[in-house]
Amino acid sequence: MKIAIIGTGYVGLTLSALLARVGYKTYCIDVDKRKIDIIKKGKSHFYELGLDTLVKYGIDSGNLVPTLDYKEGLSDVDVVFLSVGTPSGPDGGFDLTYIFEAVEGAAKYVKEGVIFVQRSTVPVGTGKEAMKRIKKVNPKLKFTYLSSPEFLREGAAVLDSIVQDRIVIGGDDEDTKQIIFKIFEKIEFLAEDIISKNPEISMYANNNMFSNNHSEVEFYKKCMSTKLESAELIKVCSNTMLAMKISYANNIARICDKVDANITEVMDGVGMDRRINRSFLYAGIGFGGGCFPKDVKGLIRSLEEHEVDATLFKAVMQVNTEQVDFVVQKIKDMGTPKKSKVGVLGLSFKPGTSDMRVSPAGRLCKALVKDGYTVVGHDPQAIEEAEVEFPQERGLVYSEDVRDVFKDSEIVVVATDWPEFKELDFKSLSKLMKEKRMLDAR
């Protein structure tokens, strides 16, 4: 079986590398020459733990074929995974330009009986529209169109793609769904072998996410067959629920701040309820990245289009937007003088990734500069992307040297929970500061 993946972002490249690792001839297609050139050298064009090793294996084995050419990558494949970006549009809804360009371009070259699998996060109804566009380009083509949304976490994308907590496939053809389930099962069947041979991700091997003895029964307990529309909604609704938990914790953190309660203790107590659980009940600077903000706004837009009230989800976004302002006010309340220097530890939207899209830490840096502060930011992996998403300007610089964050600063804010920061010698670094103020905004 030959497989193509259109799109080489966090979802597409990770899946491409794993499919190549388990033996599939895999074509990863992108319109960005810079990305394809980097992949051809056996590297990922973004930071994700363990991915470089898998990409190199794919290139060296010949199983992974990066290409800019749709004809080369699509003319003889059995399955096409659609993993292109679906960013927010001007109206807050999903911009589906890339996914429609992908299916229309692919329709010109794919063979009879091809299976399209939509991995990108999209609003409900996208699959039906995509099928219409394929038929318009190639009226005689026989194909199946499925939706199988990904649920990976940036920073753990490789692990989450090896052992998925659930596999949802939506569509009408049950036999075709089984083909896709089998592809994912093959990856999970080799989970222990992949993890043991990739030292970068071996730290995750003991987190009980997979069994040492692969069980077909256990795998299929995680598989869910749905309507196409249901699968599309499941992904957006899942991310919105997680975003709600974050905004909930941040909103409660504000009352804790007023009454001298400990937000960690409060969320620990709430999370002990098995009906709720502790995951994502963490106060901090807010959520960011390429998924949560986009997906919540996309769901709001879908609800509005179908005349369904979206007040609850608008509140989730409002709390998240205001959280950076809350942190800025905390910095002021701690006595930090205007026009003074503020150090910011961590720039990416979460640890384990270089992704700066809608990063709360980046937004914090910009807000502080706007308020008259001078800001120096540091991140173990994200400085290059920070310069693209939140460019340096008068009053804002990024440094590879963590000491620059502390030198002559009135306050240092920990904005991203990188484990590397726990190893810092804060006692020595604090001696470089003008005032020894620290704010943990994680």
C-alpha positions in Angstrom: 0.0 0.0 0.0 1.2 3.5 -0.9 0.1 6.5 1.1 0.3 10.3 0.5 0.0 13.0 3.1 -0.7 16.6 1.9 0.7 19.1 4.4 3.9 18.7 6.5 3.0 20.5 9.7 2.8 19.0 13.2 0.0 16.5 12.1 1.2 15.7 8.6 4.9 15.3 9.0 4.5 13.3 12.2 2.1 10.9 10.6 4.3 10.7 7.4 7.4 9.8 9.4 5.5 7.1 11.4 3.9 5.5 8.3 7.4 5.3 6.7 8.8 3.8 9.9 6.3 1.0 9.9 7.0 0.1 6.2 4.6 2.1 4.1 5.8 3.9 1.0 4.8 7.4 2.0 4.8 10.6 0.0 4.7 13.8 2.0 3.6 16.8 -0.1 3.9 20.5 0.6 3.8 23.6 -1.5 6.6 25.2 0.7 10.0 24.4 -0.9 11.9 25.4 2.2 10.0 22.8 4.3 10.5 20.0 1.6 14.2 20.8 1.3 14.7 20.5 5.1 12.8 17.1 5.2 14.9 15.8 2.3 17.9 16.3 4.6 16.3 14.0 7.2 15.1 16.7 9.5 11.9 18.3 10.7 11.3 22.0 9.9 10.0 22.5 13.5 10.9 21.3 16.9 9.0 18.2 18.1 10.6 15.7 20.5 11.8 12.5 18.6 10.6 13.6 15.2 14.0 14.3 13.6 15.0 10.6 14.3 11.9 9.3 12.6 12.3 11.6 9.6 15.9 10.6 9.1 14.9 6.9 9.3 12.3 7.5 6.6 14.6 9.3 4.3 17.5 6.8 4.8 15.1 3.8 4.2 13.6 5.3 1.1 10.1 4.9 2.5 9.6 8.7 3.0 9.5 10.7 -0.2 9.1 14.5 0.3 7.9 16.3 -2.8 6.4 19.5 -4.1 4.9 17.7 -7.1 1.3 16.5 -6.7 1.6 14.2 -9.7 4.7 12.4 -8.3 3.1 12.1 -4.9 -0.4 11.1 -5.8 -0.6 9.2 -9.1 -0.2 5.8 -7.6 -1.3 6.0 -4.0 -4.1 4.1 -2.3 -4.8 6.6 0.6 -4.5 10.4 0.7 -4.4 12.0 4.2 -5.3 15.7 4.2 -3.3 17.5 6.9 -3.1 21.1 5.7 -3.7 24.1 7.8 -7.1 25.6 8.5 -6.4 28.9 10.1 -8.9 31.4 11.4 -10.5 33.6 8.8 -11.4 37.3 9.1 -14.9 36.3 10.5 -13.4 34.0 13.1 -14.4 30.9 11.2 -12.1 28.4 9.6 -10.3 29.4 6.4 -10.7 26.3 4.2 -8.7 27.6 1.3 -5.9 25.1 1.8 -8.0 22.1 2.2 -10.1 22.8 -0.9 -7.0 23.6 -2.9 -5.6 20.2 -1.7 -8.6 18.1 -2.7 -9.0 19.9 -6.0 -5.3 19.5 -6.8 -5.3 15.8 -5.8 -8.4 15.0 -7.8 -6.5 15.6 -11.0 -3.9 12.9 -10.3 -5.3 10.2 -8.0 -6.3 6.7 -9.3 -9.6 5.0 -9.1 -10.7 3.7 -5.7 -8.5 6.2 -3.8 -9.5 6.9 -0.1 -9.4 10.5 1.1 -8.9 10.9 4.8 -9.5 14.3 6.3 -7.2 14.9 9.3 -7.3 18.7 9.4 -9.6 20.3 11.9 -12.6 21.7 10.0 -16.1 22.9 10.6 -19.0 20.5 10.2 -20.0 20.2 6.6 -16.5 20.5 5.1 -16.3 16.9 4.0 -19.5 17.2 2.0 -18.3 20.3 0.2 -14.9 18.7 -0.4 -16.6 15.7 -2.1 -18.5 18.1 -4.4 -15.3 19.8 -5.4 -13.5 16.5 -6.2 -16.4 15.4 -8.4 -16.4 18.7 -10.2 -12.7 18.4 -11.0 -12.9 14.7 -11.9 -16.5 13.6 -12.5 -15.7 10.0 -13.3 -13.4 9.4 -10.3 -14.5 6.7 -7.9 -13.4 7.5 -4.4 -14.2 7.3 -0.7 -14.1 10.3 1.6 -13.6 9.9 5.3 -12.9 12.2 8.3 -10.5 11.0 10.9 -9.5 13.9 13.1 -6.2 13.9 15.0 -6.1 14.4 18.8 -2.3 14.9 19.3 -0.7 17.3 21.6 2.1 19.5 20.4 5.2 18.7 22.4 4.0 15.0 22.5 3.0 14.7 18.9 5.1 11.6 18.2 3.9 9.7 21.2 0.3 10.7 20.6 0.5 9.6 17.0 2.0 6.2 17.9 -0.6 5.4 20.6 -3.8 7.3 20.1 -6.3 7.5 22.9 -9.1 7.2 20.4 -9.4 6.7 16.7 -12.6 8.3 15.2 -13.4 7.7 11.6 -16.5 9.3 10.1 -18.1 8.4 6.7 -20.5 6.0 5.0 -18.3 3.1 3.9 -17.6 0.7 6.8 -15.3 -1.5 4.7 -13.1 1.4 3.8 -13.0 2.6 7.5 -11.5 -0.8 8.4 -8.6 -0.2 6.0 -7.8 3.1 7.8 -8.2 1.5 11.3 -5.7 -1.2 10.2 -3.2 1.4 9.2 -3.3 3.0 12.6 -3.3 -0.4 14.3 0.0 -1.2 12.5 1.6 1.9 14.0 0.4 0.9 17.5 1.4 -2.7 17.0 5.0 -1.5 16.7 4.7 1.1 19.5 7.2 -0.5 21.9 9.7 -1.1 19.2 9.5 2.5 17.9 9.8 4.0 21.3 12.6 1.8 22.4 14.7 2.6 19.3 14.1 6.4 19.6 15.8 7.6 22.8 14.3 11.1 22.4 10.9 9.7 23.3 11.8 6.8 25.5 11.0 9.0 28.6 7.3 8.5 27.7 7.5 4.7 27.5 6.5 4.3 31.1 3.4 6.5 31.2 0.9 3.6 30.8 -0.2 4.9 27.4 0.4 1.6 25.8 0.6 -2.1 26.8 3.7 -4.1 26.3 1.6 -6.8 24.8 -0.3 -5.4 21.8 -3.9 -6.6 21.9 -6.2 -6.3 18.9 -9.2 -6.3 21.2 -7.8 -3.4 23.2 -7.0 -1.5 20.1 -10.5 -1.8 18.7 -12.0 -0.7 22.0 -10.6 2.7 21.1 -12.0 2.8 17.6 -15.2 4.7 16.9 -17.1 4.7 13.6 -19.4 7.7 13.1 -21.2 9.8 10.5 -18.9 12.1 8.6 -20.5 15.2 10.3 -20.1 13.7 13.7 -16.4 13.1 13.3 -15.9 16.7 12.2 -17.7 18.0 15.3 -16.0 15.6 17.7 -12.6 17.2 17.1 -13.8 20.8 17.5 -15.9 20.0 20.5 -13.0 18.1 22.2 -10.7 21.1 21.9 -13.3 23.5 23.0 -14.0 21.5 26.2 -10.3 21.5 27.0 -10.1 25.2 26.4 -13.1 25.7 28.7 -11.3 23.9 31.5 -8.3 26.3 31.1 -10.5 29.4 31.1 -12.4 28.0 34.1 -9.2 27.6 36.1 -8.0 31.1 35.1 -11.3 32.7 36.1 -11.2 30.9 39.5 -7.6 32.0 39.9 -8.8 35.6 39.9 -11.0 35.1 42.9 -8.3 33.1 44.6 -6.0 36.1 44.2 -8.6 38.3 45.9 -9.3 36.1 48.9 -5.8 34.6 49.5 -6.8 31.1 48.4 -4.3 28.8 46.7 -5.4 28.1 43.1 -3.4 24.9 42.9 -5.1 23.6 46.1 -8.5 24.6 44.8 -8.0 22.9 41.4 -6.5 19.8 43.1 -9.7 19.5 45.2 -12.0 20.0 42.2 -10.0 17.6 40.0 -10.2 14.8 42.6 -13.8 14.4 41.5 -13.6 11.6 39.0 -16.4 13.1 37.0 -14.2 16.2 36.4 -10.5 15.0 36.7 -7.5 17.3 37.1 -6.3 17.5 33.4 -6.3 21.0 32.0 -7.5 22.6 35.3 -4.3 24.7 35.5 -4.3 28.4 35.9 -1.7 30.4 34.0 -1.3 32.9 31.2 -4.0 31.4 29.0 -4.1 29.0 26.0 -2.6 29.6 22.6 -1.1 27.6 19.7 -2.6 26.6 16.4 -5.6 24.7 17.8 -7.5 25.9 20.8 -8.0 29.6 19.9 -8.9 28.7 16.3 -11.1 25.8 17.2 -13.2 27.7 19.8 -13.6 30.6 17.4 -14.5 28.2 14.6 -17.1 26.5 16.7 -18.6 29.9 17.6 -18.8 30.7 13.9 -20.5 27.4 13.1 -23.1 27.9 15.9 -23.8 31.4 14.6 -24.2 30.2 11.1 -26.8 27.7 12.3 -28.5 30.2 14.6 -27.4 28.5 17.8 -26.4 30.6 20.8 -22.7 30.7 21.4 -22.5 32.8 24.7 -20.7 30.1 26.7 -17.9 29.7 24.1 -17.5 33.5 23.7 -16.9 33.7 27.4 -14.1 31.1 27.1 -12.4 33.3 24.6 -13.0 36.5 26.6 -11.4 35.0 29.8 -8.5 33.8 27.7 -8.0 37.2 26.1 -8.2 39.0 29.5 -5.7 36.7 31.2 -2.7 38.4 29.7 -4.0 41.8 31.0 -4.4 40.1 34.4 -0.8 39.1 34.4 0.3 42.6 33.3 -1.6 44.1 36.2 0.0 41.6 38.6 3.4 42.8 37.4 2.4 46.4 38.2 0.9 45.5 41.5 4.2 43.9 42.6 5.8 47.4 42.3 7.5 47.1 39.0 8.2 50.7 37.8 7.1 51.9 34.4 9.9 52.0 31.8 11.9 49.4 33.7 13.1 46.0 32.3 11.1 42.9 32.5 12.5 39.4 31.8 10.3 36.7 30.3 11.3 33.1 30.6 9.5 31.0 27.9 8.0 32.2 24.6 6.3 29.2 23.0 2.7 28.7 23.8 3.6 25.5 25.7 6.7 23.5 26.6 8.0 20.9 24.2 7.3 22.8 21.0 8.7 25.8 19.1 5.2 26.9 18.1 4.6 30.6 18.6 1.1 30.8 17.0 -1.2 32.9 19.3 1.3 32.4 22.1 0.2 34.0 25.4 3.8 34.6 26.3 4.3 36.5 23.0 1.2 38.5 23.6 2.5 39.3 27.1 5.8 40.6 25.7 3.9 42.9 23.3 1.5 44.1 26.0 4.4 45.0 28.3 6.2 46.9 25.6 2.9 48.8 24.8 2.7 49.7 28.5 6.2 51.2 28.4 8.4 48.4 29.7 11.5 47.0 28.1 11.3 43.3 27.6 13.9 40.6 27.1 12.6 37.1 26.3 14.3 33.7 26.2 13.1 30.3 25.1 15.0 27.0 24.6 13.5 26.3 21.2 11.2 29.1 20.0 13.3 32.2 19.4 13.4 31.8 15.7 9.6 31.4 15.4 9.1 34.2 18.0 10.9 36.6 15.7 8.4 35.7 13.0 5.1 35.7 15.0 6.0 38.5 17.5 8.9 40.5 15.8 11.5 42.3 17.8 10.9 46.0 18.1 12.0 49.0 20.1 11.7 47.7 23.7 11.5 44.0 22.8 14.5 41.7 22.2 15.0 37.9 22.4 18.2 36.3 23.6 19.7 32.8 23.4 21.5 33.6 26.7 19.2 33.1 29.7 21.4 35.5 31.8 20.2 38.4 29.7 16.7 37.8 31.0 17.9 38.5 34.6 20.5 41.2 34.0 19.2 44.5 35.4 15.6 43.3 35.4 13.1 44.6 37.9 11.1 41.4 37.6 11.3 38.0 35.8 8.2 36.3 34.7 8.1 32.5 34.0 5.6 32.4 31.1 6.1 28.8 29.7 6.6 25.7 31.8 9.8 24.4 30.2 11.5 21.7 32.4 14.8 23.3 31.5 13.9 26.3 33.7 13.7 24.0 36.8 17.5 23.3 36.4 18.4 27.0 36.4 20.5 28.3 39.3 18.0 31.0 40.4 20.1 32.0 43.4 23.0 33.0 41.2 20.9 34.5 38.4 18.9 36.6 40.8 22.1 38.4 41.8 22.1 39.9 38.2 18.7 41.5 38.8 18.0 45.1 39.9 15.2 43.8 42.1 14.6 40.2 43.1 11.0 39.9 41.9 9.7 36.7 40.3 6.2 36.0 39.0 5.2 32.4 38.1 2.6 32.9 35.3 2.5 29.3 34.2 
